[in-house]
Amino acid sequence: MTRLGIHKRWTAKFLRRELDIRVTEYAKLDPERHAEAVLRDTASERGVTLYGDYDEDSEPDLGYAVFPLERTGRRTLRRALADVIGGRATASRELVTLGAWELVLSKLLWAGYWRCTQGLPPRGYLFELQEFTEQFNIALSLGWGAQADKLHHLVFGMKPVSPLWSKGTFDSRSEKPREPWGRFTLALCSQFYGHSLPVMPPHPYESPAFDALLACWRDPDPAALVEPLLAVCDWHTHECMYSRSDRLSKNVDFIAAVLMGWPVEVHTVFRLRERLGLALPPLPDHPLMQTPMGPYLPPQPVPMDDRLRRFCQRGYGEVSGLRELLGDVIPA
């Protein structure tokens, strides 16, 4: 297999810059834009608190309240990763876990809400492939296997399965998004959980690196994974956002800034092999694995603070059957 090599622009400086320009405190914004960003950040955090406090100004139901929770989680995660990768504060590693949990929690609650109320989200609120891929892999990277299992169960349980595909995937007239990582994750899920997937149409942005890893990730010999994992790490560095565009074909696999220096796909393969009782290969000798987010860690505690407990308690009281559905993975 021919490797791509590390992308020439994928450097520590690039990672720091891309994270900083997405963090209100570090982005070089003019005063008006900075004030608007602060207002948006504050509104999201306030929305989470108000919903949990049963405030009359809170969102009317959980189906709306999960969105400020998701925005808060993404902001927390971006800020924490900017600090960790930028070498500003090692203590921010705990905030990485908190932001990641807020993101995963928002998706669990969102999918659980629709399962309990209508079974399927309304048109326009589909659980797209990119979202599922991101949250599923983040959960496994941090060792939240039960939460990843539940997320998989809820999302794949939405019938028809079309909510898993990105908009336009099956429309020959539309430009295709670049999502080899998403397709790899779907195939990985089908093998690990033992279910079948619809036949995916041909795609112009497949990755031989992911194909090779998919073919060997369950090999009893961990040495079989060494080269495919290195190739996947190379792919990761090529699929970061080096240009900005509204075109789907520019929406690269790791367009989310929080993932540019976080090898979640490698951690996911390691975590699933562990669960199958298979020996782990050595961590790839690759710069991607040498970032502060590169080490493969033991399962991290779920940071369920009082604010999030109150949020979930209100949701459990509001949506019939939600506690029974999610109580085993979301303590509240």
N, C-alpha and C positions, 0 to 999 in steps of 0.2 A: 504494500500500500504506500503510495506517494504522499508524504506529509506536506502540508501547506507551509509549515514554518511559522514562526511568531510574526504577527503583523508588525511592520516597522513603526507604526504609530502607537501601538499598545505599550505604554510605558507607565511608570509610577506617576510621572508628571501629568500624563493624559488622564489617568484615573482620578487624581486629585482635582484637576480642573473640571472634569465633567460632573463630579459630585458637587463641587463648590458652587457651580453656576445654577444648581437646582436647590440650594439651601438658602433661605431668605437671609440668614445672618451673614453669609459669606459671599453671596452673589453681588456683583457690582451694579446695583440698580440705581436709577435716578430716584430722588426722594419720593416722587409720586408713585412710581411702580413699587418701591419698597413699602410704602404705606399700604398699598393695595394688597401686597403679598402678606404682610403682617395681619391685615384684617381677615384675609381668607384663612390663614393658619389659626387665628384666634377663634374664628367662627366654627371651624371644624372641631377644635378641642372643646369649645363651649357646648356644641351640639351633643357630644358624647356625654358630657357631665349632666346636661339638662335632661336628656332622655333617662338616664339612670336615676335621677332625682325626682322623676315624675313631674317635672316643671311644666306649667301650662304653656310655656313657649317652646317646648321640645317638639320634635317631629311627631306626627300623629300616630305612627305605628312603626314596627320594627323594619318593615320593608323599605322605609325611607331612612330610618336612623342608621342603618348599616353603612350608608355612604359617607357621612362624616367620620365614622369609625375607620373606614378604609383610608380616607384622606389623611387622617391623623397618623395612622400606622405608617403610611408611606413617607410622610414628613419625618416622623421619628426615626425611621430606618435610614433615610437619606442623611439626616444630620449626624446620626451615630456613625454611619459608615464613613462620612466625610472626616469625622474626627479620628476614627480608628485608622483608616487608610492614610490620612494626612499626618498621622503621628501626633495629633494634638492631645488626645486623652485616652489612655488605655481603659479607663473606667467606663468609657462609652460602649465597651463590648456588651455590658448588661443592657444598654439601651438598644443595641442591635437586636437582642433577643426579644425585648419588649415590642419594638416596632414590627418585627417579623410576626409575633403572636397577634398583634392587632390586625395585621393584614390577613393572616390565616383565619382568625376568629371571625372577621367580617364576612369572609367567603363561606365559612361553615354556617353562620347564622343566616346568611342570604339564601343558600341552597336549602337549609332546613326550613326556613320560612315558607318557601314555595312548595316544598314537599308536603308540609302540613296544611297549607291553605288551598292550593289549587293543583299541585302536582307538577305544573310546568310554569315557568316564568312567562309573563306576557310578551308579546312581540316587541322587540326593541331592547329586551333585557336578557338576551341569551348569554349563557355562560360560555364565553368564547374560549377557544383552544389556548390562546396565549395566557389568559388569566388562570385557567386550570393548571397549565404547565408550570407557571411561576409559583403558585401557592403550594402545589403538590411537592415540587422539588425543594422549596424552602423548608417545608415541614419536615421532610425526610433528612435534609441536610442537618437540621438541628435535633434530629432524633425523635421527632413527634410522630411515631409510627401509627399510633391509634388515631390521631387526628388526620393523618394522610389517608389512612384506610377509610375513615368516615367520609372525608371529602370525595374520595374516589367513588364510594358507594352511592352517595347522594347525587353526584353529577352524572354518573353513568346510569343511574336509575331514572333520570329524566327521559321520558319517552315522548316522541322519538329521540334518538341519540343526536339529532341535528344540533342541539345546543352546544355540543362539543366542537363543532367546526366553526372556523372563522367565517364571517360574512363573505360571500362570494366564492368560497372554496369550490362549490359545485357549479358555479355559473361560468360558462366558457367565455362570456363577454367581459368578465371583470378581471382586473389585474390581480395576480396572485400575491399574497403576502409571503414573505420569507419566513418559513416556520419549520425547518427540518427538526429542530429541537422538540417542538410540539408533537410532531409526528413520531419521533423517537419515543417520547414519553407515552403516547397512546399505545404504541406497540409494546413497550416495556410493561405497561399496566396489563395489557391483554395476556402477556406471558406469565406475569407474576400472579395475577388474580384469576387467571384461567377463564377468560371469556373471549368471545369473538368480536371483531369490529367490522363495520361495513367496509367494502373495498374502496380505498381512497383513489381518487382520480390521479392521473399523472401530474407531476408537479415540477416546475422548472427549477426549483431551488433545493433539490435533495442534497444530502451530504454523504459521501462514501465513508467518512469517518464514523458517523452514527450507524450506518449500515454494518460496518465491521464490528463495532462494539455490541450492537444488538445480536449479532451472530455468535458472540463468544461470552457474553456477560455471565452466563451460568456455567461456564466451563469449570470443571473441578480443579483444573490446573490454573492457579492465579497468574502464572507467567504468560498465559495466552492473552491476557488483558493489557499487558504492558504497552505494546505499540499502539493498539486502538485507543487507549486512554490518552497517550501523548498526542495522537492525531486529533482527538476530540478537544484537547486543550488548545491546540493550534487553531481549530475551527472557532473556538470561543473568542480568541483574540481578533479574529477576522470579522466576527459578527457583532462588533460593538458599533456605536453610532459615531462614525467619523465625518458624516455630513448630515445635514438636516433637510428633510423633504417631506412633503405631504403624500408622496407616492408610496403605495403599499410595497413595491419592490425594494424600497429603501428601508422599510421597517424590519431591520435585521433581527436575528434570533435573540440577541441580548441587548435590545434597544433600551431596556429599563436600566437606568444608571446604577441602581442598587445591585445589579447582577454583573456588571462589567468586570469586577475583580473578585467575584464570588463563584467558585466552581461547583455550583449546586448539583450539576448533572453528574459530576464525578462522585460527590458524596452520596447521591441517590443510589448509584450502582453499588457502592460499598455497603450502604445500609441494607439494601435488599439482599445482597449476598450474605451478609451477616444473619439475616432472618432465615435464610435457607440453609444455614450451617456451613457455608462455603468459606474457604480460606480467602483472606484479602490479599490482593497484590500490594507491592510497595506503592506509596504515594508517588505519582508521576514526578520525575525530575524535570520540572517545568516552571517557568516564572509565574504562571497563573496560580500554581499551588504554593508559591512563596509569598503571596500577599498575606496580610493579617487574617483574611478570611479563608486562606487555603487549607490550613490543618483540618484533618478529620477528627472531630471532637466526639466524646461520649455524649449520649442524650442529655440535652439541657433541660433544666426545670421549666415548666410552663409558668410565665410570670403573671399570674392572675391576681392583679391588685384589686383593692376595694372598689375603685372606680369602674373597672370592667365587670366585677361581680354584680354591682348594682345594675349596670347596663343589661347584663344577661338575665338577672332576676326579673327585671321588668319584661323583657322579651318572653321569658318562660311563663310569666303570669298572663301575658297578652295573647299568646298563640297556643291554642289547644294542641297538645301532643308534642310540643317542641322539647320540653324537659325530658320526656321519655325517649325522644329521638337523639338528643345531643348530650344529655346529662352525663353519659359515661366518658365523654371527651372534653366537656366544658363544665368544670365544677363551678357551681354558683349557689 
